[in-house]
Amino acid sequence: MPRPDDHNQVLIERFLDSLWLEKGLSENTLKAYRQDLQGFTAWLHESGAQIDKVRREDVLRYLAYRMERGLKARSTARSLSCLRALYRYLLREKVLSEDPTLRVENPKLGRPLPDTLTEQDVERLLAAPDIDTAIGMRDRTMLEVLYACGLRVSELTGLRLSEINLRQGVIRIIGKGSKERLVPMGEEAIDWLSRYLEGARQELLKQNLIEDTVFPSNRGVPMTRQTFWHRIRQHARTAGIEKKLSPHTLRHAFATHLLNHGADLRVVQLLLGHSDLSTTQIYTHVAQHRMKELHQMHHPRG
């Protein structure tokens, strides 16, 4: 008879395989699902319980356990969402007859504003790399494209030559859920990208001239997200930017600055690749917050 831990792992792997086959989720999303489920099964291990024997009371106790450990409500809500997906799958596969996550409410979440940069911060950050070096030229171009297009970091580091059309000035992005979108680059990004492709990229590729990666590492292979964010933090220090940066900081700045300059919310939604407008609406709060600051600073009766 298989041990509970082995049984749990088999069910998890079957569930993750189904997500990959049916929804085409990215490796990063699947990794996040796996981590959440491993946290749940580690908690189940203490009692030797099996995933398909869990009751609603067990789910509630697990959520309470997470909150007692001081884990954020947003993280716990994401974990609950993962469990819901798992148990819907097990119900569909007739592994169990009742979903233990039914009637379990989400933790109450605040609505934090995303960290962002001012336009002056962005200008200083863009100017930080030393463009006299191949690595500096690559970094400057990556920052320009990231800010001009509002890409996710994984979309930027995974960018291929075949997805760039310099003549039309657009990038074809395959985003979350394998959804495709065309994003305009703007003249500045096109100019930096053209100069980079003609010179620094060839130097970085070394002998890998058949490599389709637009932004290789200094070893001539595709760059990881972690490496890129290490580079951004270095450039932020050079620029004297002390704000805490997140992997989405320039993406947030892209959306916020567009709205500050009068862009339509639905256009921003399309550019970011959000499937739901409510995801984009948080940026209206950022823009309104900025407008209030400007009013207080500059209006004679502010």
C-alpha positions in Angstrom: 0.0 0.0 0.0 1.5 3.4 -1.0 2.5 5.8 1.8 0.3 9.0 2.1 3.2 11.1 0.9 3.7 9.1 -2.2 0.0 9.0 -2.9 -0.3 12.8 -2.5 2.6 13.4 -4.9 1.1 11.2 -7.6 -2.2 13.2 -7.4 -0.3 16.5 -7.5 1.8 15.5 -10.6 -1.4 14.3 -12.4 -3.0 17.7 -11.6 0.0 19.7 -12.8 0.2 17.7 -16.0 -3.5 18.4 -16.7 -2.8 22.2 -16.2 0.0 22.1 -18.7 -1.9 20.1 -21.3 -5.3 21.8 -21.0 -4.4 25.4 -20.2 -0.8 25.7 -21.5 0.4 27.4 -18.3 3.9 28.7 -18.2 6.7 27.0 -16.3 6.7 29.8 -13.7 3.0 29.5 -13.0 3.3 25.7 -12.7 6.3 26.2 -10.4 4.1 28.5 -8.2 1.3 25.9 -8.1 3.8 23.2 -7.2 5.2 25.2 -4.3 1.8 26.0 -2.9 0.8 22.3 -3.1 4.0 21.2 -1.5 3.3 23.6 1.4 -0.1 22.0 1.8 1.2 18.4 1.7 4.0 19.2 4.2 1.2 20.3 6.6 -0.8 17.2 5.8 2.3 15.1 6.5 2.1 15.9 10.2 -1.1 13.9 10.5 -0.4 11.4 7.7 -3.4 12.6 5.8 -4.1 12.1 2.1 -5.1 14.9 -0.3 -8.2 13.0 -1.5 -9.4 12.5 2.1 -9.3 16.1 3.1 -12.5 17.7 4.5 -13.6 21.3 4.6 -12.6 21.5 8.3 -9.0 20.5 7.3 -8.9 23.3 4.7 -10.0 25.8 7.2 -7.4 24.6 9.7 -4.7 24.9 7.1 -5.7 28.5 6.3 -5.7 29.3 10.0 -2.3 27.7 10.3 -0.9 29.9 7.6 -2.3 33.1 9.1 -0.9 32.1 12.6 2.5 31.9 11.0 2.2 35.4 9.8 1.9 34.7 6.1 0.3 37.4 4.1 -3.4 37.2 3.3 -2.7 37.6 -0.4 -0.3 34.6 -0.3 -2.9 32.6 1.6 -5.6 33.6 -0.9 -3.4 32.4 -3.8 -2.8 29.1 -1.9 -6.6 28.6 -1.5 -7.1 29.3 -5.2 -4.6 26.6 -6.0 -6.4 24.1 -3.7 -9.7 25.0 -5.4 -8.2 24.2 -8.8 -6.8 20.9 -7.5 -10.0 19.7 -6.0 -12.1 20.7 -9.0 -9.7 18.5 -11.0 -10.0 15.6 -8.6 -13.8 16.0 -8.6 -13.9 15.9 -12.4 -11.6 12.8 -12.4 -14.0 11.1 -9.9 -11.2 10.7 -7.4 -13.5 12.2 -4.8 -17.2 13.0 -4.6 -17.2 16.3 -2.7 -15.1 19.4 -3.0 -13.7 20.4 0.5 -13.0 24.0 -0.7 -16.7 24.7 -1.3 -18.0 27.4 1.1 -14.5 28.4 2.2 -14.2 32.1 1.9 -11.1 34.0 0.7 -9.1 35.9 3.3 -9.9 39.6 3.2 -7.4 41.5 1.1 -6.4 45.1 1.1 -5.7 46.7 -2.2 -2.1 47.8 -2.1 -0.9 50.2 -4.8 1.9 48.7 -6.9 5.4 50.2 -6.4 6.2 52.5 -9.2 8.8 55.0 -10.3 8.4 58.6 -11.3 9.2 59.7 -14.8 12.4 61.3 -13.5 13.4 58.0 -11.7 12.9 56.1 -15.0 15.1 58.6 -16.9 17.9 58.2 -14.3 17.6 54.4 -14.4 17.7 54.3 -18.2 20.8 56.4 -18.2 22.7 54.3 -15.6 24.2 51.5 -17.8 27.6 52.1 -19.4 26.7 51.9 -23.1 30.4 51.9 -24.1 30.4 48.2 -23.1 28.4 45.4 -24.8 26.8 44.4 -21.5 25.9 48.0 -20.7 24.4 48.5 -24.2 22.4 45.3 -23.8 21.1 46.5 -20.4 20.1 49.9 -21.6 18.2 48.4 -24.5 16.5 45.9 -22.3 15.4 48.8 -19.9 14.2 50.9 -22.9 12.1 48.0 -24.3 10.8 47.0 -20.9 9.6 50.5 -20.2 8.4 51.2 -23.7 6.3 48.1 -24.0 5.3 47.2 -20.4 6.5 43.6 -20.8 6.7 41.0 -18.0 10.3 40.2 -17.2 9.9 36.6 -18.5 8.5 38.0 -21.8 11.6 40.3 -22.1 14.2 37.7 -21.3 12.5 35.1 -23.5 12.2 37.5 -26.5 13.2 36.1 -29.9 14.4 37.8 -33.1 11.4 36.3 -34.9 9.1 38.2 -32.6 10.5 41.6 -33.4 9.4 43.7 -36.5 11.6 46.8 -36.5 10.0 48.1 -39.8 6.5 48.1 -38.3 7.8 49.0 -34.8 6.0 46.2 -32.9 6.9 43.2 -30.8 4.8 40.0 -30.9 4.4 38.6 -27.4 3.1 35.2 -26.3 1.9 36.0 -22.8 0.2 34.1 -20.0 -2.1 31.3 -21.2 -0.4 31.4 -24.6 -2.3 34.5 -25.5 -0.7 36.6 -28.3 -0.6 40.4 -28.4 1.2 43.0 -30.5 2.9 45.8 -28.6 4.2 49.0 -30.2 7.7 50.0 -29.2 8.0 53.7 -29.9 10.8 55.5 -31.6 13.3 55.5 -28.7 13.1 51.8 -28.1 13.3 51.0 -31.9 16.4 53.2 -32.1 18.2 51.5 -29.2 17.2 48.0 -30.3 18.5 48.7 -33.8 21.8 49.9 -32.6 22.1 47.0 -30.1 21.3 44.3 -32.7 23.9 45.7 -35.1 26.7 45.7 -32.6 26.6 44.6 -28.9 24.4 41.5 -29.4 26.9 40.0 -31.9 29.7 40.5 -29.4 27.7 38.9 -26.5 26.7 35.9 -28.6 30.3 34.9 -29.1 30.2 31.8 -31.3 26.5 31.1 -30.9 25.5 33.1 -34.0 22.5 30.8 -34.7 21.0 31.7 -31.3 17.6 33.4 -31.7 17.7 35.0 -28.3 17.6 38.8 -28.5 19.2 39.4 -25.1 21.9 36.8 -24.3 23.9 36.8 -21.1 27.7 37.5 -21.2 28.2 33.8 -21.8 26.2 33.9 -25.1 23.2 32.0 -23.7 19.6 33.1 -22.8 19.5 35.3 -19.7 17.5 34.3 -16.7 15.0 36.6 -15.0 17.0 36.5 -11.8 20.1 37.7 -13.6 18.3 40.6 -15.2 16.8 41.7 -11.9 20.2 41.6 -10.3 21.4 43.9 -13.1 18.4 46.3 -12.6 19.2 46.6 -8.9 22.8 47.4 -9.7 21.7 50.1 -12.1 19.2 51.5 -9.6 22.0 51.9 -7.1 24.1 53.7 -9.7 21.2 56.0 -10.4 20.7 56.8 -6.7 17.2 55.2 -6.7 16.5 54.0 -3.2 12.9 52.8 -3.7 12.3 49.0 -3.4 12.2 47.5 -6.8 10.0 44.5 -7.7 10.1 42.4 -10.9 7.1 44.5 -12.1 8.4 48.0 -11.2 8.9 49.2 -14.8 5.7 47.5 -16.0 3.9 49.4 -13.3 5.6 52.6 -14.3 4.7 52.0 -18.0 1.0 51.6 -17.1 0.9 54.5 -14.6 2.7 57.0 -16.9 0.4 56.1 -19.8 -2.7 56.8 -17.7 -1.2 60.0 -16.3 -0.8 61.2 -19.8 -4.4 60.5 -20.7 -4.3 56.9 -22.2 -7.6 54.9 -22.2 -7.8 52.2 -19.6 -8.8 49.5 -22.1 -5.8 50.4 -24.3 -3.5 49.9 -21.3 -5.3 46.6 -20.6 -4.5 45.4 -24.2 -0.9 46.5 -24.0 -0.3 44.7 -20.7 -2.0 41.6 -21.8 -4.6 41.5 -19.0 -7.5 39.3 -19.7 -9.7 41.1 -17.1 -10.1 44.9 -17.0 -10.4 44.8 -13.2 -6.7 43.7 -13.1 -5.8 46.9 -14.9 -8.0 49.2 -12.9 -5.6 49.3 -9.9 -3.5 51.6 -12.0 -6.3 54.2 -12.0 -5.8 54.4 -8.3 -2.1 55.0 -8.8 -2.8 57.8 -11.3 -5.4 59.4 -9.1 -3.0 59.3 -6.1 -0.4 61.0 -8.2 -2.8 63.7 -9.4 -3.7 64.5 -5.8 0.0 64.8 -4.9 0.5 67.2 -7.9 -2.6 69.2 -7.0 -1.4 69.6 -3.4 2.0 70.6 -4.5 1.2 73.1 -7.2 -2.3 74.5 -6.7 -2.4 77.8 -4.8 -5.1 76.3 -2.5 -3.9 72.8 -2.5 
